[in-house]
Amino acid sequence: MKTYNTIMTYFWLVASVVSFVIVTYNSIDQGFEKWAPYYVFSLVALVMFFMKKWMMKRMEKHLAYLKEQQEKQDSL
């Protein structure tokens, strides 16, 4: 599961960069007014990247806490 989460984290980063490059190219080629709203997709993908990283760290801390609680329970 950790491998999947790592792959998906970097998928969002790549999706953000690729969509930014494509929208920027099309903005230069066809006009900024037409393509400006599509920058939202790059922003959303970048937010997803940071959200995924934050949630993975949060989950690791939670799993460590659960493990610590289980060890306390076992020692009693």
N, C-alpha and C positions, 0 to 999 in steps of 0.2 A: 504494500500500500504506500510505503514511503517513496518508492521509485515512481509510482503513478503521480503522487502529489508533486514531486519535484519536476516531472515532465510537464504537468499541467501548469505549474508556476511559470516555467520558462516559455510555454506555449503562449500565455497571455502577454509576456514581454515581446516575443517575436511578432505576435499579431498586432500589437500596438505599433511597433516600429514599421512593419510592412504597410499597415494601413496609413500611417503618417506619410511614408514615402510616396505611396500611390496617390493619396489625396493632394499632396504638395505638387507632385508632377502634373496631375490633371488640373490643378489650380493655375499653374504657370501656363499650361498648354491651352486650356479652354476658358479660363477666367476665374478669378477668385470668388466672385459673387455666386457663381453656380456651385462651387465645390466647398465653400466655407462650412456649411452645416455638417459636412461629413467628417470634420475633425472631431466631432463628438464620439465617433466610433473608436478613434485612437485614444481619446481620453478615458472612455469606459474600459477599454482593454488594459490601459495602464493602471487604472484604479483596481481592476480585478487582480492584476499582478501583485500590487501591494497588499490587497486584502488577503490573497492566498498566502503570502509570506507571513502576514500577521497571524492568520488563523493556524498555520502550521506551528509557529512558535508557541502559540497559546495551547494548542493540543499537546505538544511535547511537555509543557509545564504541567498540564492537567494529568497526563499519564504518569509523570514522575510523582505527583502528589498522590494519585491513587495507589501507586506502588508503595509509597511510604506508608500510607494508611493500612494497606494490606499487611506489610511487614510488622507494623505495630500490633495489628489484630492477631497475627500469628504468634507473636512473642508473648502474648497474654495467656 
